[in-house]
Amino acid sequence: MTTPPVTPDGRYFVVRGRLWRCTDPRLDPERRAALTRELMAARRAKRAAMRAGNAAGRETARARVDAAKQALGERGPVWWTDGAPDYGRRMARTTPYAGWFAALPADS
């Protein structure tokens, strides 16, 4: 498994041409690790609830996933302070990162 390319400003990584917001780099490493553990546990809980057909459990787990992702800075208000808009979930080729993305090796 290779590491996805990260935009030069460190705000996004790219998977299959789509930009995904990176975790806030200002987070304390211990806090980041705890939030990542919570995110993974919430994802496991969601999967288990879906397999069991437990709609209420699925929704509870989805809320946990969202809360963890917001705390990590991957969703919700942006973590950068220069006023730049959020291009998360957009195709890199349709954003200001298009030139950078086009210059990446084809296997990125």
C-alpha positions in Angstrom: 0.0 0.0 0.0 1.5 3.4 -1.0 1.0 6.7 0.7 -1.4 9.0 -1.1 0.1 12.2 -2.4 -0.4 15.3 -0.2 -0.9 18.8 -1.6 2.0 21.1 -1.2 0.2 23.1 1.5 -0.5 19.9 3.5 -4.2 20.5 3.6 -5.4 17.5 1.5 -4.4 14.1 0.3 -5.6 12.6 -3.0 -7.3 9.2 -3.5 -8.5 8.3 -7.0 -8.2 12.0 -8.0 -10.4 13.3 -5.1 -9.2 15.7 -2.4 -9.7 14.6 1.2 -8.9 16.9 4.1 -5.8 16.0 6.2 -5.9 15.8 10.0 -5.0 19.1 11.7 -1.2 19.1 12.0 -1.5 21.3 15.2 -3.0 18.5 17.2 -0.9 17.1 20.0 0.3 13.6 18.9 -1.3 12.0 22.0 -4.6 13.7 21.3 -4.4 12.7 17.6 -3.7 9.1 18.5 -6.7 9.0 21.0 -9.0 10.5 18.4 -7.8 8.1 15.7 -8.4 5.1 18.1 -12.0 6.5 18.7 -12.5 6.9 14.9 -11.5 3.3 14.3 -13.6 2.0 17.1 -16.6 3.9 15.8 -16.1 2.5 12.3 -16.0 -1.0 13.7 -19.2 -0.3 15.7 -20.9 1.0 12.6 -19.9 -2.1 10.6 -21.1 -4.4 13.4 -24.4 -2.5 13.6 -25.0 -2.7 9.9 -24.2 -6.4 9.8 -26.7 -6.9 12.7 -29.4 -4.8 11.0 -29.3 -2.5 14.0 -30.4 0.9 12.5 -30.2 2.8 15.9 -26.8 1.4 16.6 -25.7 2.4 13.1 -26.8 5.9 13.6 -25.1 6.2 17.0 -21.9 4.9 15.5 -22.2 7.3 12.5 -22.5 10.2 15.0 -19.3 8.9 16.7 -17.4 8.7 13.4 -18.5 12.3 12.6 -17.5 13.6 16.0 -14.1 12.0 15.8 -13.5 13.3 12.2 -14.5 16.8 13.3 -12.2 16.7 16.3 -9.4 15.6 14.0 -10.1 18.5 11.7 -11.1 16.3 8.7 -14.7 17.6 8.7 -16.4 20.7 9.9 -14.7 24.1 10.1 -11.3 24.2 8.4 -8.2 24.2 10.5 -6.2 26.6 8.5 -6.4 30.3 9.2 -5.7 32.1 5.9 -9.4 32.2 4.8 -8.9 29.7 1.9 -12.0 27.8 1.0 -12.4 24.0 1.6 -12.0 21.9 -1.5 -12.5 18.6 0.3 -14.3 15.9 -1.6 -13.8 17.7 -4.9 -11.9 16.3 -7.9 -8.4 17.7 -7.8 -8.5 18.5 -11.5 -11.3 21.0 -10.9 -9.6 23.0 -8.1 -6.7 25.3 -7.8 -4.6 22.2 -7.2 -5.2 21.1 -10.8 -1.7 22.0 -12.1 0.0 20.3 -9.1 -2.2 17.2 -9.6 -1.5 17.0 -13.4 2.2 17.1 -12.7 2.0 14.0 -10.5 3.3 10.7 -11.8 0.4 8.6 -13.4 0.5 5.9 -10.7 -0.2 8.4 -7.9 
